[in-house]
Amino acid sequence: MGNAILKRSVAFLSMDDLSDFVCYDDLAIAELRARGWRAEEVSWRRDGVDWSAYDAVLIRSTWDYHAAPEAFLARLAEIDASPARLENALPVVRWNLDKRYLRDLAARGVTTLPTLWPEPLRAGDLTAAFDAFETGEIVVKPVIGAGAVKTHRLTLGAAAARADVIAADYVAAGLGAIVQPFAPAIETEGEYSLFYFGDAYSHTILKTPKSGDFRVQEEWGGVLSAVTPEPALRAAAERLSALCPEPPFTLRADFVRWSDDWALMELEAIEPSLYFNLDAAAAGRFADAVERLKKSD
């Protein structure tokens, strides 16, 4: 089969129930169907799927994977062993699954927030972080997680009062932690997301939290808008694909302004929401990238 051009069948890997989430993959599915593709959502938890029926399986809205990461990776390995092309590729997913990939990127010159990596998380780690960062607020989140689950923004007083409970919760769940100073620009300006399909730039959005919150996701009341990125921000994002274990098919880079620079908050290379609704041409660009894919050997 070699480098034969893909035929016209693609699965969007999803989850059993999306009712608690906001998902725009239907726009890309409709675009592909209009071009003659068979395109459909398939839950990653569904057993007995004949993956060979698809030319490609695109990891899209698998937003519960963090609750069962080993089962998720096992399913991806099953797909990868089939004739279907898995995107993003399994080595990229394994690397991106754990937020310690940020430590890898920082070592390679990417600007990130100052970070501590306590494992297991202990109450003293949270209170000590204020001195380590010389800051009045910190954020703690799991190294394997999504959607701001088990994410906490803490002042020193709140950390002193809640550190034991938070640490015990992480230990009970078997979670490592990432601890960072809170970036004030999240409240004053917002978080920028830049999107790439098949290594080609698509669009950028700005996500701002609702008043009194710091979480920018729509599910937490965040407000999203399309924007044009500053040249320096675009340049910071352009280099990231080459730093992944393999070139990713879909990539979302989340940045915040930090000390007169752009700091990478997350590099979403597994199941990023792509916000096709905020750019009228985005679903078409995504479909273009799908049509450029080649079948694996």
N, C-alpha and C positions, 0 to 999 in steps of 0.2 A: 504493500500500500504506500509505503514511503511518504513522500510529501504531497500526496494527492490532496487537491482542494476539498474542503469539507463539503458534504452533501447538504441537506436542508433539515436537519433534526437536532434540536438542542433542548436540554433540560436546565431549568433554573432551580438549583438546589435550594430548598426552603425548609420550613419547619411545619409541624402538625397544625399549629394554630397561630395565626398572625393577628388575631382580633385585638390584642393589647398593643399593637405596634402600628406605625405609619409606614407603609411600603409603596413604592412607586414603580416596581418592576413590571406592572401591567402595561405601562407605557412602552417599555422596550419590547415586551412580548408582542404587543399589538403591531409595533413597527416591523418586527421580524415576520410576523404572520402576513402582513401586507406585502412582504417581499417574497412570499411563497414558502416560508419556513414552517415546519412543525415545531412550535415552541410552547412549553408548558412547565408549570411548577411541579416539583416532586420533593416531598419531605425527605430529609436525610435520614430520618428515623424509620422510614418504610422498609420493611424486609421484602425480599423476593423480587426486587426490581431488575429487569433485564437491561443493564446499562449499555449493552451492545446495541440496543435499539436507537441510541443517540450517537451522533457524531461528536458532540461535546457536552460536557456537564459543567455548568458555570456555578460556582459557589456564590449564592446571592443573599438570601434572607435567612440564614441559619443562626438566628440571633439567640438561640438557647444552647449553643454548643458548649459554652463555658460551664454549664451544669453537668456535662458529661464529656469532658475533653477526650478521654481515651476512646470512648465509643465513637465519637465524632471522627477521630483520626483513623480508627479501624474502618469506618464506612468509606472514608476518602481513599484508603489503601485498596479497598474492594473495587472502587470505581477506577482507580489508577491502574489496577491489574486487568481491567476490561479493555476492549478496543476503543472505548470512548476517550476523548481528550479531556482531562481534568484541568480546569483553570479557576483560581490560580493553582499552579503546580504544587504537589505535595511538599517538596522541600521548602517552598516559600511559606506554606501554611504552618509547618512544624516550627519554623523560625519565628514567625509572627504571632504564634499562639500565646507566647509568654512575653510579657512586656519587658523582659530583660533584653530584648532586641534593641531597646533604646540605649542600653549600656554599650552594646556592640557599635551602634551608629555613632554614639558620642566619642568612642575611641577612634573612630574613623573621621572625626572632624566635624560632625553634624552638631549644631548648637541645640542643646536640650536644657530643660530646667535642672538646677542642682537636685540630686536625687540620692536617697538612702534606700537600701534594699534589705531590710531586716527579714530574716527567715530562721526560726519562727518570729512573728511579731510579738514583742513584749511591751507592756505598758510604758516602761521607761524609755523605749525607743521613740515613742510619740512625744513625750515631754522633752527629751533631749534634742529633738529635731529643731526646736525653736532656737536654741543656742547655736546649733550647727549651721543653720541657715541665716541666723540673725534676722528673724522675721517674726511677725505677730500672728500669722496664720499659716496653717499647713493643710495639705490634702493628703489623705491616705486612701489607696485603692488596691484591689487585688492584682497580682501579676498576671493572673488569668481571669479575665472578666470582661463584661460588655454592658453598655447601657447604664452606666453609673451605679450598677448594683454593688452594694457594700462600700460605696464611696462616701467619705466623710470629710467635710471642711471644718477645721477646728481652730479655735483660739486657744491660748495657753490655759485659760480657765476651763474651757470645755474639755480640753485634753486631760487636764488633771482630774476632772469629774468623771470622764467616760472612758479613759484609756484602758482600765482593767476590763470593761465589758467589750470594747472593740477588739482588744487583743485576744480575749478568750473566744470571741466569735470567729476570728480568723484561724486560730489554732484548731478549734473544733471542726472547722470546714476544711482544714488542711491547706490553707492558702498562704502563700508568700505575699509580701506587701511591697508596694512602692510608695515612698513618702517624699513629698516635694513641698516647697513653699507655694502658697497660693499666689497665682499671677494676677495682680489687680486689673490688668488690661482685659481680662475676661469679662469683668463687670463694666468697665468704662468704654471698651471698644468692641469686644467680642472675640470669637475664635473663627479663624478662616480655614476653609476646607478647599483644597485644589484637587481636581479629578483628572485621572488619566485612563484612557481606554486603549489597550494595545500599544502602550508607550507614547500615545499622542495626547497632548493636552486637550481637555474638553471645556471645563468651565470652573468657576470659583463661586463659593457662597460665603456669607458671613452669618454666624450663629451667635445670638445674644441671649442670655438667660432672662427669664421673667424677673420682675422686681422682687428682691429679697431672696433670690436663688442664685446658684452658681452653675447649675447643670444646663447645658445648652441644647440637649436633645428635645425634639418636639414632644416626646412622651412626658417630659417634665415642664412643659410650657415654654420652651425656647422659641424664639422668633428667628426665622430664616429669610434671607434675601440674597438675590444674585448681585455680585459685585465684580469689578475689574481689579485684579490684584496689582499692587505696586511692583515695579520691575525687580526690586530686591527680594520680595516675597516669591515671585515667580522663579527667580534664579535659585532660591533656597530649595524649592520643591523639585526643580528640574533634575537635580543630581541624584535623587533618592532611588529611582528605579534601578540604576546601575549598582547600587549597594545591596540590593536584595540577592538572595542565593541564586535565583533565576529571574529573568525579566517577567514581571507580573502582567497579567492581562488587564486586571482592574486594580487601581491604586488610588487611595485617598490620603492626602497629607494634611494633617491638622496643625495649624500654627497659631501662636499667640505672640504679640509684641512683648519683648523682654529686654530691658537694659539696652535700648537702642539697637536691638537685633531682633531676628525672628527665631523663636525657639520652637522646635518640633514637639508637639504634645503627644501625638499618636501618628503612626504610619499604618493605616488600615489596609491590610493586604489579604484579608480573609473574606469578610462579608460586609464591606462598607455600604451604608445607604448612599445611593448615588444621586438622589434628588433630581430626577429627570423632570420633575414638575417645574423647576425654577429656571430652566433654559429650554426653550422650544426646540432647539436643534440637538439637545443632548442624547435623546433616545435614538435619533438617526445616527449620530456619531458612534454610539455603542453598537448599533446594528452593523455599521460599516466595519467596525473592528472585528465583530464576530465573523463577518464574511471574508475577512483577510486571514483568519486562522487557517493553519494547515493541520492535517492529521498527523499524529505521532507515528513513528516507525512501529 
